[in-house]
């Protein structure tokens, strides 16, 4: 498995509006995507931060979930299972090719490995619009 970067973070919270305001300040910009109970920021690096209101989707626990970019999602899944992680879900590929596998690590927390073929293009587009 070749981890290239930490590229995604998802936070689920009962204090959605407070966290949305906090993340706007922290990230220096309002989220470009806002839906009821959901906000998404795309950072200049092409990385994504998603905020979910509690109950909007199944929870993976109290902590944020982070996503690790890998070059081969199937190989990463196999390596994780061989290392003792249990796969708990997955999704994709989306229309843009984004795909992820959620796994529970030995610490009990859920993480994900990600294939994101559009990450570099998002970063390039974001830099050009700034």
C-alpha positions in Angstrom: 0.0 0.0 0.0 1.3 3.4 -1.0 -0.2 6.2 1.1 0.4 9.5 -0.7 -1.4 12.1 1.5 -4.2 12.8 4.0 -6.8 14.2 1.6 -10.2 14.1 3.3 -11.6 14.8 6.7 -15.2 14.3 7.7 -16.8 15.6 11.0 -20.2 14.7 12.3 -21.6 16.9 15.0 -24.7 17.8 17.0 -23.4 21.4 16.9 -23.5 21.8 13.2 -23.9 25.6 12.9 -21.2 26.3 15.5 -18.8 24.0 13.7 -19.7 25.4 10.3 -18.9 28.9 11.6 -15.7 27.7 13.3 -14.5 25.9 10.1 -15.2 28.9 8.0 -12.9 30.9 10.3 -10.3 28.2 10.4 -10.3 27.6 6.7 -10.7 31.2 5.8 -13.6 30.8 3.5 -17.3 29.8 3.5 -18.0 26.4 2.2 -18.6 26.3 -1.6 -21.2 23.5 -1.1 -23.9 23.9 1.4 -27.0 21.7 1.8 -29.2 21.2 4.9 -27.0 19.5 7.5 -24.0 19.4 5.2 -21.1 21.6 4.2 -18.1 20.9 2.0 -14.9 22.8 1.6 -12.4 22.1 -1.2 -9.0 23.3 -0.1 -6.3 24.8 -2.4 -4.5 21.5 -2.3 -7.5 19.7 -3.7 -8.2 18.1 -0.3 -11.8 18.0 1.0 -13.3 18.8 4.4 -16.9 17.7 5.0 -19.1 18.7 7.9 -22.3 16.6 8.6 -25.1 17.3 11.1 -25.5 14.4 13.5 -28.0 11.9 12.1 -27.5 12.9 8.5 -25.6 9.7 7.8 -24.5 6.7 9.8 -22.0 7.6 12.4 -18.6 6.0 12.8 -18.1 7.3 16.3 -17.2 10.5 18.1 -14.0 11.5 16.3 -13.4 12.9 12.8 -12.7 10.4 10.0 -9.7 11.0 7.9 -9.0 9.7 4.4 -5.7 8.6 3.2 -5.0 8.9 -0.6 -3.7 5.6 -2.1 -2.5 4.7 -5.5 -4.4 1.3 -5.6 -7.6 1.1 -3.6 -8.0 -2.7 -4.0 -4.4 -3.4 -2.9 -4.9 -1.0 0.1 -8.0 -2.8 1.1 -6.2 -6.1 1.0 -3.2 -4.8 3.0 -5.5 -3.3 5.6 -7.4 -6.5 6.1 -4.1 -8.4 6.3 -3.0 -6.0 9.0 -6.1 -6.7 11.1 -8.4 -3.8 10.1 -12.0 -4.6 9.4 -13.7 -3.0 6.4 -17.0 -1.4 7.5 -18.2 0.2 4.3 -17.3 1.8 1.1 -18.7 3.9 -1.7 -18.1 5.0 -5.2 -16.9 5.4 -7.6 -18.7 8.7 -7.9 -19.1 10.4 -11.3 -15.7 12.0 -10.8 -14.1 8.7 -10.0 -13.8 9.4 -6.2 -14.0 6.1 -4.3 -13.4 5.2 -0.7 -13.2 2.2 1.7 -14.0 2.8 5.4 -12.1 0.6 7.9 -12.0 0.2 11.6 -8.4 0.3 12.9 -7.1 -1.5 16.0 -7.7 1.7 18.0 -11.5 1.3 17.3 -11.7 4.4 15.2 -12.9 4.5 11.6 -10.6 5.8 8.8 -10.8 5.6 5.0 -8.5 4.9 2.1 -9.4 7.0 -1.0 -8.9 7.0 -4.7 -9.4 10.5 -6.0 -8.4 10.9 -9.7 -9.7 14.5 -9.8 -7.7 15.8 -6.8 -4.9 17.4 -8.8 -7.4 19.0 -11.2 -9.4 20.5 -8.3 -6.2 21.9 -6.9 -5.2 23.4 -10.2 -8.6 24.9 -10.8 -8.7 26.4 -7.3 -5.3 28.0 -7.7 -6.3 29.5 -11.0 -9.5 31.0 -9.5 -7.7 32.6 -6.6 
